Amino acid sequence: MTKPEDPTRVLIFDTTLRDGEQSPGISLNTQEKLEIAQQLARLGVDIIEAGFPITSPGDFEAVQTISRTVEGPVIAGLARTHVADIDAAWNAVKDATRPRIHTFISTSDIHIQYQLQTTRDDVKGQARAAVAHAKEYVDDVEFSPMDATRADIEFTAEVCQIAIDEGATTINIPDTVGYTMPHEYTACLERLYELVPDLRDIVLSVHCHDDLGLAVANSFAGLLAGARQVECAINGIGERAGNASLEEIVMLLHTRSADVGLRSGVVTREIARTSRMVSRLTGYPVQPNKAVVGRNAFAHESGIHQDGVLKERTTYEIMDATTVGLEANSIVLGKHSGRHALQQALADLGFELTGQGLNTAFRRFKEIADKKKHVTAMDLEALVTDELREEIAAYQLEWFDVEASTRRPPHATVGIRTPDGDEVTGSFTGDGPVDAIFRAINAATGSDARLREFRVDAVTGGQDALGETSVVLEVGGVSGSGQGVSTDILEAAARAYVRALSNALRRRGIGDGSGAPDGGAFMAEAEEATAEAASRQPVRTP
Amino acid sequence: MTKPEDPTRVLIFDTTLRDGEQSPGISLNTQEKLEIAQQLARLGVDIIEAGFPITSPGDFEAVQTISRTVEGPVIAGLARTHVADIDAAWNAVKDATRPRIHTFISTSDIHIQYQLQTTRDDVKGQARAAVAHAKEYVDDVEFSPMDATRADIEFTAEVCQIAIDEGATTINIPDTVGYTMPHEYTACLERLYELVPDLRDIVLSVHCHDDLGLAVANSFAGLLAGARQVECAINGIGERAGNASLEEIVMLLHTRSADVGLRSGVVTREIARTSRMVSRLTGYPVQPNKAVVGRNAFAHESGIHQDGVLKERTTYEIMDATTVGLEANSIVLGKHSGRHALQQALADLGFELTGQGLNTAFRRFKEIADKKKHVTAMDLEALVTDELREEIAAYQLEWFDVEASTRRPPHATVGIRTPDGDEVTGSFTGDGPVDAIFRAINAATGSDARLREFRVDAVTGGQDALGETSVVLEVGGVSGSGQGVSTDILEAAARAYVRALSNALRRRGIGDGSGAPDGGAFMAEAEEATAEAASRQPVRTP
């Protein structure tokens, strides 16, 4: 990707599916990653970092599927400096209209000494070889000197110069551990421009972590210093305290454009929906006081009528909720709405459903509409997302009965449809009704899954709200996550558990080599490389 | 409060109970506010802004109770420039060892014109009169020119000079709408120092909102520019996107102290516990990727073993989890632990329980320990907090029975103990088991409460986790929130609903004038002033 002609244009590099997906407890399957990538394309991001293909066959498959399907953004795959990493990244992204390889190696002495256990000279050699190898495949190559903010800046500059000499078109300066401060990061980038004048001819990028609450401010300082790509993630998810929040960076540039003079290409009206989708699929809640996308971020959303805002909106609001798409919760459908109305409403939300998919969605819609007077756009999003997950579930919840009381232990019985189509049943008396259901599902499926996390949220407020549950469980050392939606919290919990179990078993299957995607020979090679790499050094990232 | 001798000392002004409590859906009662204030004192904050006494008798009572009980920090009460506001603030804080009155008025033309509907001259007059009146009561007076970052800086400077001339000991520059940027805020404060040299003799304070994700960075820029008080809130709660996060500011100063040369007096090891308590009592979740206090903020908490961290901790960690008190989840008690062990463990957590309180806690502990192999410090915190709430509940859940199934609508029956000691029962067939329980409680108590929000979290992970639920409901125009803890999600939900209902009814009672705290004549006056003020202009704050 060449540097944009327009000096005010900031490229948005979304790493929700790579750095974001590295967060503990998140385990998206290919279908879910594809769904997020398609929404990121609607959102108008410039680059999607779709994954880290060498790390697992599942990651490879997801990057490949996204590369083959999603139109619009550049699709990037991450790679260490190893040949096998770069080969895997290329094989995963090569079918994209605009593929990118993103390779990285640490330049800080603490990483070189303790993590890589090598020398500065070796790092220079690895960086040179990696960029050169990537350039054999594709023109669009990004290079990151990991932990740059804690590195000797002269050495980092040398390595960046090498990467540029070999043809890197983007140089990204990561604050890997979230340590830097705005004035310090500004000074760092200004010094790099002095030491490496060639940086002015390519795209300089920033990648900041939020450990001290400064990810957005540091990224913004980088843009003011001349960077024109910002690496960020929806809802600020990512390693530890996460990455800079895409929505905060974008709305900062948008709201203060008159003073700052920079702009992104993001369709801001898609922000709220993207945030909800990522929260739902990752199981990571967005706190109510989160900037831009928290449910209280816009005061008039909260039901507190403010005299000031009524007199003049700008007295207390610097952004309009409609700008980020927050009006989407207006009522759209009722119990008498028909199939065509549903199809139209879904199309407005970006979901093109026909045939069997529409039939299934309509059946679920009717079930919900029977119980809930008004079905909102947010409900529909939750339902359709729920339906998408249904297709890939190996086990299916058929029915359950639960008796719960303060006066005796709760008892649950469940019926589960197996992948072979048989119905199996199981019962359990547990500590609570949810516990009883989960253990009854274990009994029915003969699994020894253990619950790691369990969360319930109302999708929309009010007495007849849909409940949305998230489950993370572990079975045989493999974790899986699942979500469920229903007006019945126990049913939502049971659905989520069955899906999490299916996902974990499916991941274990892929790990065993069964269920692997096409490109068998390459995959076998990639798996060997992964195993070898894992034994030699851990897979760590900017 | 005079300016500290030590130029490196930053005063931490906590507004969790004032700006934080203004967040939609949060409705803490006096007991809960006191509990948080006591924890803030353990945390070592310098100033607690305990509330906005004129706004309601409940707020007045809470500020007064905290002033009379909590030792250590300065206790501040907020007031507009009106005489009645300042009188109410003084009456609420006067019993504190070190009381402060904090008064404010907008200096931005947009607020003066649309909200206050007055003139700049009138604003100057009001500011002068307010500070002068407050000084008649107490030496420690803080003044804030609201919306200062969008105001004409020369005019703001004039108003600040007036406040200083009248004796204000702290001047706070609020970024009320979260609009400013670090370099802009720096320039604003530097210009104020030029225009008002007297600012160097008092404490300059910063108060930043997070609408664009810059609250911490802006506050930090203010400190670098010379401010020595920072207004912030636990978990960053507050109006809209909230205030600067106390924990992020404190850990930024702590982690980068060698480079920044500033320090707070906060006992960092109390941070995690304070965060959990505020999240639990407000019902506001902390997202997993929240800096410092999110459950993923420290990688080794997440269960992902990082080779780099194992080789050398500092390769990927800039803070140690024990510094913020995150080791507290080690196992402390089991089912065979006795009353003395429980009392000791609670004392270690800062809860001094004896007599009946200890008996009740021990009974609940035994119930939980029967179901859960290991009881952790976090479980104990949840339980004790639960017990504290029990004391003020007007209704009590006695028992319930629920039948839920995918094959017929769920049915619930509940028994509730009324404030008079009678047991009433109610039944309902609902959309889901939780819905059925909530409506059965309505039927039993004869209330028409409507659910506004419902949330469930596991207090600790794993199959036998305690479930913690939060309910916000509305009855007759008054909202109330409640929490419940149990290994049974339905029981936790029922407890939370009953408490929320009790709190809402209690608040409605206070609003009616019944149940008002002592100082009846003053309270009547304050209520009149509130009603009068409400009809004239809304109560809005920095």
Interface residues (C-beta under 8 A of the other chain):
Chain A: S23 P24 G25 I110 H111 Y114 Q115 T176 V177 G178 Y179 M181 P182 H183 E184 D210 D211 L212 G213 L214 V216 A217 N218 F220 A221 L224 N235 G236 I237 G238 E239 R240 A241 G242 S245 E248 I249 M251 L252 T255 R256 D259 V260 Y284 P285 V286 Q287 P288 N289 K290 A291 V292 G294 N296 A297 F298 A299 S302 G303 I304 Q306 D307 G308 K311 E312 T314 T315 Y316 E317 I318 M319 K371 K372 L397 E398 W399 F400 D401 V402 E403 A404 S405 T406 R407 P410 D431 G432 P433 V434 D435 F438 R439 R450 L451 R452 E453 F454 R455 V456 D457 A458 G461 G462 Q463 D464 A465 G467 S486 T487 D488 I489 L490 E491 Q537 P538 R540
Chain B: S23 P24 G25 I110 H111 Y114 Q115 T176 V177 G178 Y179 M181 P182 H183 E184 D210 D211 L212 G213 L214 V216 A217 N218 F220 A221 L224 N235 G236 I237 G238 E239 R240 A241 G242 S245 E248 I249 M251 L252 T255 R256 D259 V260 Y284 P285 V286 Q287 P288 N289 K290 A291 V292 G294 N296 A297 F298 A299 S302 G303 I304 Q306 D307 G308 K311 E312 T314 T315 Y316 E317 I318 M319 K371 K372 L397 E398 W399 F400 D401 V402 E403 A404 S405 T406 R407 P410 D431 G432 P433 V434 D435 F438 R439 R450 L451 R452 E453 F454 R455 V456 D457 A458 G461 G462 Q463 D464 A465 G467 S486 T487 D488 I489 L490 E491 Q537 P538 R540
